[in-house]
Amino acid sequence: MRAFVFPGQGSQKVGMGMELAAASAAAREVFQEVDDALGQNLFKIMTEGPEDQLLLTANAQPAIMANAIAVLRVLEKEGGITLADKADFVAGHSLGEYTALCAAGAFSLSDTARLLKLRGESMQAAVPVGVGAMAALLGADIEKATALAEAAAEGQVCTVANDNDPGQVVLSGHREAIERAIALVKEHGIKRGVALPVSAPFHCPLMQPAADAMAEALAATPPGALRVALFANVTAAVVTDPAEVQRLLVEQVTARVRWRESAIAMHAAGVERFIELGGKVVGPMIKRSAGEVDVTSASTMAEIEELAKSL
């Protein structure tokens, strides 16, 4: 069995999509459709920068999605592959869940781009700059990370945002609490705590205003039927009902991304092969979490051609 997986924030880089657009009309169509949907030249920011513009959450989220969907469209149109025929499940890390749902046919490309633009803007607006922060804990399992978060909170928000793999957990919350957590890592038997260069504290209760904004947006643009079942971030379990997908997407803004558990659950459901489109970020996390599985990634024309042969 196969799962197609999609990366989240942090996988963006200036130059993304350029090679693919030069080589494929299918990719160019994706980037043009996203630009038209957003009423901005996002592709220019993706390919030329400046980097600080691409790093803005409201640009990074639709950019990462567009890049991954471009890879998928090239695979489908030029590789003669249909995702619904080749995938047993889809999953995506945080914003990647929207990419996965677009790939599974639950959202159109234009709607996905608009939803992610709004998600980025509302996440940014939810907390004033400097009030929140995030930190990656290296050499930390979920138990150690949870204990550290509780110790560092001191009445503020400090919680696990991403349970990525057995050795990497991300905390999110008030800046002071995150700074306390970084200072306390050694006491909790954790190798290192690294402040992340993010503009807001994602996946924690401080994001509630953004969750409210997404609830409204998703009520106006609800997901349709899924051609491929989704493993959801919030539950690390299969979901196929569009109403349930809609509810979980709202919850996902403030809730933990259970990526490690999702990898283990997909493997337990029979997935032996994971294919990451548009990045090389979440695949390695799956490998570290699920063990004896085959992980492939494709972002370039050459990698897409190789992948098409192997499917």
VENDAPE-V858778 format. One record per helix or strand of 2 or more residues. SS is the DSSP state (@ for helix, = for strand). FROM is the first residue (numbers start at 1). LEN is the number of residues. If there is no record, write none. Layout:
ss=SS from=FROM len=LEN
ss=SS from=FROM len=LEN
This chain:
ss== from=2 len=5
ss=@ from=18 len=6
ss=@ from=25 len=14
ss=@ from=42 len=7
ss=@ from=51 len=5
ss=@ from=57 len=23
ss=@ from=83 len=4
ss== from=89 len=4
ss=@ from=96 len=8
ss=@ from=109 len=18
ss== from=132 len=7
ss=@ from=142 len=12
ss== from=158 len=8
ss== from=168 len=7
ss=@ from=175 len=9
ss=@ from=186 len=3
ss== from=192 len=4
ss=@ from=205 len=16
ss== from=229 len=3
ss== from=238 len=2
ss=@ from=242 len=11
ss=@ from=259 len=10
ss== from=273 len=5
ss=@ from=282 len=9
ss== from=294 len=5
ss=@ from=301 len=10
